[in-house]
Amino acid sequence: MVNVAGQPRKLRADALRNRDRLLETAREAFASGGADASLDDIAKKSGVGSATLYRHYPTRELLIEAVYQREVEKLGAMGAELLISAPPLAALRTWMMTFVDHVIEKHIIASALNETAYATASVIIQGTMERLARRAIDNGDLRPDTVPSDLLRAMIGVLHIRAGPDWQESAKRLVDILLRGASGERVG
């Protein structure tokens, strides 16, 4: 929605709460039921009418993208918080483990996302990894020849291999192996 000047109109407080409830309910529904979760059920569980859902998100794809974008923004915000609240290597490891959980949950809706959603998310994720890894390198926690984008590529590779029922735990173990290799020390 836009105002008379053609600028996006600020949402009222109740509309913001409705949107936040919709996105959280949709995240839960997509995580448990996949990208085909009932939109009417999402509206009902979030305490709004279907018309409200469709006013905010006219298509399923737009709702899925909004959920994904919100979760990526949370991941970026978490990284920013970790930069100031945790020691460098611990901050990087915590963020990488959270990224594993993020990818696990988003795998269910991945096929419904478009390239624009991935491109936007990529900027946030790459930037967060770069800042966290660079801080650990500058602190001497990681070898100076560590390339942050290599860490991210390795993680993504690990997360694309889904062999066996315990692959999530395996992915987290591999994050520690990756950090051990980059630091030369035991982490975790």
ZADO-1210 file (C-alpha; in nm, 4 decimals, padded with zeros to 6 digits):
<atoms>
<atom x="00.0000" y="00.0000" z="00.0000" code="MET" pos="1"/>
<atom x="00.1203" y="00.3500" z="-00.0802" code="VAL" pos="2"/>
<atom x="00.0263" y="00.6959" z="00.0410" code="ASN" pos="3"/>
<atom x="-00.0690" y="00.9977" z="-00.1703" code="VAL" pos="4"/>
<atom x="00.2994" y="01.0808" z="-00.2337" code="ALA" pos="5"/>
<atom x="00.3558" y="00.7301" z="-00.3725" code="GLY" pos="6"/>
<atom x="00.5605" y="00.6230" z="-00.0688" code="GLN" pos="7"/>
<atom x="00.4962" y="00.2968" z="00.1157" code="PRO" pos="8"/>
<atom x="00.2432" y="00.3645" z="00.3890" code="ARG" pos="9"/>
<atom x="00.3511" y="00.2821" z="00.7434" code="LYS" pos="10"/>
<atom x="00.1454" y="00.0067" z="00.8984" code="LEU" pos="11"/>
<atom x="-00.0550" y="00.0741" z="01.2123" code="ARG" pos="12"/>
<atom x="00.0565" y="-00.1045" z="01.5287" code="ALA" pos="13"/>
<atom x="-00.2263" y="-00.3589" z="01.5055" code="ASP" pos="14"/>
<atom x="-00.1467" y="-00.4277" z="01.1398" code="ALA" pos="15"/>
<atom x="00.2181" y="-00.4851" z="01.2315" code="LEU" pos="16"/>
<atom x="00.1130" y="-00.7288" z="01.5038" code="ARG" pos="17"/>
<atom x="-00.1150" y="-00.9090" z="01.2573" code="ASN" pos="18"/>
<atom x="00.1660" y="-00.9351" z="01.0049" code="ARG" pos="19"/>
<atom x="00.4107" y="-01.0628" z="01.2657" code="ASP" pos="20"/>
<atom x="00.1611" y="-01.3262" z="01.3870" code="ARG" pos="21"/>
<atom x="00.0908" y="-01.4293" z="01.0293" code="LEU" pos="22"/>
<atom x="00.4597" y="-01.4717" z="00.9518" code="LEU" pos="23"/>
<atom x="00.5314" y="-01.6662" z="01.2693" code="GLU" pos="24"/>
<atom x="00.2296" y="-01.8923" z="01.2214" code="THR" pos="25"/>
<atom x="00.3217" y="-01.9435" z="00.8549" code="ALA" pos="26"/>
<atom x="00.6810" y="-02.0288" z="00.9522" code="ARG" pos="27"/>
<atom x="00.5546" y="-02.2961" z="01.1907" code="GLU" pos="28"/>
<atom x="00.3036" y="-02.4289" z="00.9361" code="ALA" pos="29"/>
<atom x="00.5574" y="-02.4474" z="00.6547" code="PHE" pos="30"/>
<atom x="00.8156" y="-02.6108" z="00.8841" code="ALA" pos="31"/>
<atom x="00.5733" y="-02.8848" z="00.9852" code="SER" pos="32"/>
<atom x="00.3508" y="-02.9180" z="00.6783" code="GLY" pos="33"/>
<atom x="00.5672" y="-02.7984" z="00.3925" code="GLY" pos="34"/>
<atom x="00.5110" y="-02.5260" z="00.1361" code="ALA" pos="35"/>
<atom x="00.1574" y="-02.6523" z="00.0671" code="ASP" pos="36"/>
<atom x="00.0317" y="-02.5800" z="00.4194" code="ALA" pos="37"/>
<atom x="-00.3227" y="-02.4437" z="00.4207" code="SER" pos="38"/>
<atom x="-00.3298" y="-02.0646" z="00.4009" code="LEU" pos="39"/>
<atom x="-00.6768" y="-02.0566" z="00.5547" code="ASP" pos="40"/>
<atom x="-00.5445" y="-02.2571" z="00.8524" code="ASP" pos="41"/>
<atom x="-00.2528" y="-02.0151" z="00.8835" code="ILE" pos="42"/>
<atom x="-00.4921" y="-01.7198" z="00.8914" code="ALA" pos="43"/>
<atom x="-00.7175" y="-01.8899" z="01.1449" code="LYS" pos="44"/>
<atom x="-00.4303" y="-01.9952" z="01.3754" code="LYS" pos="45"/>
<atom x="-00.2834" y="-01.6460" z="01.3667" code="SER" pos="46"/>
<atom x="-00.6166" y="-01.4960" z="01.4696" code="GLY" pos="47"/>
<atom x="-00.6897" y="-01.3024" z="01.1514" code="VAL" pos="48"/>
<atom x="-00.9285" y="-01.3528" z="00.8648" code="GLY" pos="49"/>
<atom x="-00.8251" y="-01.4890" z="00.5283" code="SER" pos="50"/>
<atom x="-00.8852" y="-01.1442" z="00.3799" code="ALA" pos="51"/>
<atom x="-00.6166" y="-00.9999" z="00.6077" code="THR" pos="52"/>
<atom x="-00.3717" y="-01.2695" z="00.5033" code="LEU" pos="53"/>
<atom x="-00.4386" y="-01.2080" z="00.1337" code="TYR" pos="54"/>
<atom x="-00.4216" y="-00.8303" z="00.1788" code="ARG" pos="55"/>
<atom x="-00.0680" y="-00.8637" z="00.3178" code="HIS" pos="56"/>
<atom x="00.0337" y="-01.1595" z="00.0971" code="TYR" pos="57"/>
<atom x="-00.1805" y="-01.1976" z="-00.2163" code="PRO" pos="58"/>
<atom x="-00.0072" y="-01.5221" z="-00.3187" code="THR" pos="59"/>
<atom x="00.1385" y="-01.8254" z="-00.1431" code="ARG" pos="60"/>
<atom x="00.4753" y="-01.7438" z="-00.2992" code="GLU" pos="61"/>
<atom x="00.4792" y="-01.3941" z="-00.1486" code="LEU" pos="62"/>
<atom x="00.3998" y="-01.5369" z="00.1958" code="LEU" pos="63"/>
<atom x="00.6742" y="-01.7988" z="00.1657" code="ILE" pos="64"/>
<atom x="00.9221" y="-01.5326" z="00.0531" code="GLU" pos="65"/>
<atom x="00.8233" y="-01.3056" z="00.3426" code="ALA" pos="66"/>
<atom x="00.8717" y="-01.5884" z="00.5933" code="VAL" pos="67"/>
<atom x="01.2084" y="-01.6750" z="00.4420" code="TYR" pos="68"/>
<atom x="01.3232" y="-01.3121" z="00.4325" code="GLN" pos="69"/>
<atom x="01.2212" y="-01.2591" z="00.7950" code="ARG" pos="70"/>
<atom x="01.4171" y="-01.5648" z="00.9073" code="GLU" pos="71"/>
<atom x="01.7249" y="-01.4569" z="00.7105" code="VAL" pos="72"/>
<atom x="01.7014" y="-01.1101" z="00.8651" code="GLU" pos="73"/>
<atom x="01.6890" y="-01.2732" z="01.2107" code="LYS" pos="74"/>
<atom x="01.9989" y="-01.4728" z="01.1208" code="LEU" pos="75"/>
<atom x="02.1759" y="-01.1524" z="01.0180" code="GLY" pos="76"/>
<atom x="02.0655" y="-00.9725" z="01.3346" code="ALA" pos="77"/>
<atom x="02.1881" y="-01.2632" z="01.5439" code="MET" pos="78"/>
<atom x="02.5274" y="-01.2356" z="01.3760" code="GLY" pos="79"/>
<atom x="02.5405" y="-00.8632" z="01.4507" code="ALA" pos="80"/>
<atom x="02.4567" y="-00.9300" z="01.8153" code="GLU" pos="81"/>
<atom x="02.7187" y="-01.2054" z="01.8387" code="LEU" pos="82"/>
<atom x="02.9823" y="-00.9658" z="01.7023" code="LEU" pos="83"/>
<atom x="02.9467" y="-00.7541" z="02.0154" code="ILE" pos="84"/>
<atom x="02.8450" y="-01.0122" z="02.2751" code="SER" pos="85"/>
<atom x="03.0648" y="-01.3202" z="02.2280" code="ALA" pos="86"/>
<atom x="03.4330" y="-01.3994" z="02.1771" code="PRO" pos="87"/>
<atom x="03.5180" y="-01.4176" z="01.8043" code="PRO" pos="88"/>
<atom x="03.5490" y="-01.7943" z="01.7543" code="LEU" pos="89"/>
<atom x="03.2531" y="-01.8709" z="01.9813" code="ALA" pos="90"/>
<atom x="03.0445" y="-01.6133" z="01.7938" code="ALA" pos="91"/>
<atom x="03.1334" y="-01.7680" z="01.4576" code="LEU" pos="92"/>
<atom x="03.0614" y="-02.1225" z="01.5787" code="ARG" pos="93"/>
<atom x="02.7275" y="-02.0233" z="01.7353" code="THR" pos="94"/>
<atom x="02.6201" y="-01.8493" z="01.4168" code="TRP" pos="95"/>
<atom x="02.7301" y="-02.1415" z="01.1980" code="MET" pos="96"/>
<atom x="02.5326" y="-02.3882" z="01.4136" code="MET" pos="97"/>
<atom x="02.2283" y="-02.1619" z="01.3926" code="THR" pos="98"/>
<atom x="02.2761" y="-02.1437" z="01.0157" code="PHE" pos="99"/>
<atom x="02.2650" y="-02.5259" z="01.0037" code="VAL" pos="100"/>
<atom x="01.9300" y="-02.5170" z="01.1876" code="ASP" pos="101"/>
<atom x="01.8064" y="-02.2439" z="00.9527" code="HIS" pos="102"/>
<atom x="01.8881" y="-02.4473" z="00.6431" code="VAL" pos="103"/>
<atom x="01.7303" y="-02.7610" z="00.7904" code="ILE" pos="104"/>
<atom x="01.4038" y="-02.5772" z="00.8531" code="GLU" pos="105"/>
<atom x="01.4050" y="-02.3933" z="00.5188" code="LYS" pos="106"/>
<atom x="01.4758" y="-02.7081" z="00.3161" code="HIS" pos="107"/>
<atom x="01.1026" y="-02.7817" z="00.3257" code="ILE" pos="108"/>
<atom x="01.0108" y="-02.4611" z="00.1396" code="ILE" pos="109"/>
<atom x="01.3251" y="-02.4286" z="-00.0736" code="ALA" pos="110"/>
<atom x="01.1545" y="-02.5407" z="-00.3929" code="SER" pos="111"/>
<atom x="00.8942" y="-02.2660" z="-00.3550" code="ALA" pos="112"/>
<atom x="01.1481" y="-01.9836" z="-00.3304" code="LEU" pos="113"/>
<atom x="01.2575" y="-01.7831" z="-00.6318" code="ASN" pos="114"/>
<atom x="01.5990" y="-01.6519" z="-00.7309" code="GLU" pos="115"/>
<atom x="01.5235" y="-01.3036" z="-00.5951" code="THR" pos="116"/>
<atom x="01.4608" y="-01.4445" z="-00.2467" code="ALA" pos="117"/>
<atom x="01.7872" y="-01.6365" z="-00.2601" code="TYR" pos="118"/>
<atom x="01.9822" y="-01.3378" z="-00.3919" code="ALA" pos="119"/>
<atom x="01.8568" y="-01.1129" z="-00.1124" code="THR" pos="120"/>
<atom x="01.9293" y="-01.3789" z="00.1486" code="ALA" pos="121"/>
<atom x="02.2714" y="-01.4437" z="00.0029" code="SER" pos="122"/>
<atom x="02.3791" y="-01.0834" z="00.0624" code="VAL" pos="123"/>
<atom x="02.2804" y="-01.1036" z="00.4301" code="ILE" pos="124"/>
<atom x="02.4276" y="-01.4497" z="00.4899" code="ILE" pos="125"/>
<atom x="02.7551" y="-01.3830" z="00.3081" code="GLN" pos="126"/>
<atom x="02.7968" y="-01.0490" z="00.4811" code="GLY" pos="127"/>
<atom x="02.7338" y="-01.1987" z="00.8236" code="THR" pos="128"/>
<atom x="02.9762" y="-01.4854" z="00.7641" code="MET" pos="129"/>
<atom x="03.2374" y="-01.2402" z="00.6342" code="GLU" pos="130"/>
<atom x="03.2130" y="-01.0141" z="00.9418" code="ARG" pos="131"/>
<atom x="03.2161" y="-01.2999" z="01.1940" code="LEU" pos="132"/>
<atom x="03.4996" y="-01.4910" z="01.0262" code="ALA" pos="133"/>
<atom x="03.7052" y="-01.1751" z="00.9650" code="ARG" pos="134"/>
<atom x="03.6780" y="-01.0914" z="01.3365" code="ARG" pos="135"/>
<atom x="03.7967" y="-01.4427" z="01.4300" code="ALA" pos="136"/>
<atom x="04.0853" y="-01.4141" z="01.1813" code="ILE" pos="137"/>
<atom x="04.1859" y="-01.0704" z="01.3122" code="ASP" pos="138"/>
<atom x="04.1748" y="-01.2074" z="01.6671" code="ASN" pos="139"/>
<atom x="04.4069" y="-01.4938" z="01.5722" code="GLY" pos="140"/>
<atom x="04.1393" y="-01.7602" z="01.6294" code="ASP" pos="141"/>
<atom x="04.1451" y="-01.8663" z="01.2647" code="LEU" pos="142"/>
<atom x="04.4482" y="-01.8990" z="01.0420" code="ARG" pos="143"/>
<atom x="04.5220" y="-01.5827" z="00.8429" code="PRO" pos="144"/>
<atom x="04.4785" y="-01.7725" z="00.5137" code="ASP" pos="145"/>
<atom x="04.1169" y="-01.8576" z="00.6012" code="THR" pos="146"/>
<atom x="03.8736" y="-01.7287" z="00.3389" code="VAL" pos="147"/>
<atom x="03.5276" y="-01.6608" z="00.4892" code="PRO" pos="148"/>
<atom x="03.3457" y="-01.7457" z="00.1663" code="SER" pos="149"/>
<atom x="03.5221" y="-02.0844" z="00.1639" code="ASP" pos="150"/>
<atom x="03.3786" y="-02.1576" z="00.5084" code="LEU" pos="151"/>
<atom x="03.0319" y="-02.0734" z="00.3814" code="LEU" pos="152"/>
<atom x="03.0739" y="-02.2842" z="00.0657" code="ARG" pos="153"/>
<atom x="03.1906" y="-02.5792" z="00.2746" code="ALA" pos="154"/>
<atom x="02.8897" y="-02.5433" z="00.5052" code="MET" pos="155"/>
<atom x="02.6478" y="-02.5292" z="00.2146" code="ILE" pos="156"/>
<atom x="02.8086" y="-02.8388" z="00.0665" code="GLY" pos="157"/>
<atom x="02.7718" y="-03.0227" z="00.3962" code="VAL" pos="158"/>
<atom x="02.4081" y="-02.9197" z="00.4201" code="LEU" pos="159"/>
<atom x="02.3234" y="-03.0549" z="00.0746" code="HIS" pos="160"/>
<atom x="02.4208" y="-03.4085" z="00.1716" code="ILE" pos="161"/>
<atom x="02.1252" y="-03.5733" z="00.3407" code="ARG" pos="162"/>
<atom x="02.2320" y="-03.9330" z="00.3903" code="ALA" pos="163"/>
<atom x="02.0907" y="-04.1084" z="00.6938" code="GLY" pos="164"/>
<atom x="01.8552" y="-04.0190" z="00.9724" code="PRO" pos="165"/>
<atom x="02.1152" y="-03.8258" z="01.1734" code="ASP" pos="166"/>
<atom x="02.2367" y="-03.5961" z="00.8980" code="TRP" pos="167"/>
<atom x="02.1564" y="-03.2812" z="01.0989" code="GLN" pos="168"/>
<atom x="02.3848" y="-03.3879" z="01.3821" code="GLU" pos="169"/>
<atom x="02.6437" y="-03.4911" z="01.1271" code="SER" pos="170"/>
<atom x="02.6264" y="-03.1435" z="00.9711" code="ALA" pos="171"/>
<atom x="02.6911" y="-02.9868" z="01.3121" code="LYS" pos="172"/>
<atom x="02.9869" y="-03.2186" z="01.3752" code="ARG" pos="173"/>
<atom x="03.1256" y="-03.1173" z="01.0370" code="LEU" pos="174"/>
<atom x="03.1003" y="-02.7487" z="01.1331" code="VAL" pos="175"/>
<atom x="03.3311" y="-02.8238" z="01.4268" code="ASP" pos="176"/>
<atom x="03.5686" y="-03.0168" z="01.1997" code="ILE" pos="177"/>
<atom x="03.5690" y="-02.7222" z="00.9587" code="LEU" pos="178"/>
<atom x="03.6490" y="-02.4762" z="01.2367" code="LEU" pos="179"/>
<atom x="03.9184" y="-02.7043" z="01.3782" code="ARG" pos="180"/>
<atom x="04.0826" y="-02.7116" z="01.0382" code="GLY" pos="181"/>
<atom x="04.0613" y="-02.3348" z="01.0024" code="ALA" pos="182"/>
<atom x="04.1856" y="-02.2668" z="01.3539" code="SER" pos="183"/>
<atom x="04.4285" y="-02.5472" z="01.4170" code="GLY" pos="184"/>
<atom x="04.2690" y="-02.5869" z="01.7611" code="GLU" pos="185"/>
<atom x="03.9872" y="-02.7847" z="01.9174" code="ARG" pos="186"/>
<atom x="03.6544" y="-02.5956" z="01.9296" code="VAL" pos="187"/>
<atom x="03.3164" y="-02.6758" z="02.0829" code="GLY" pos="188"/>
</atoms>
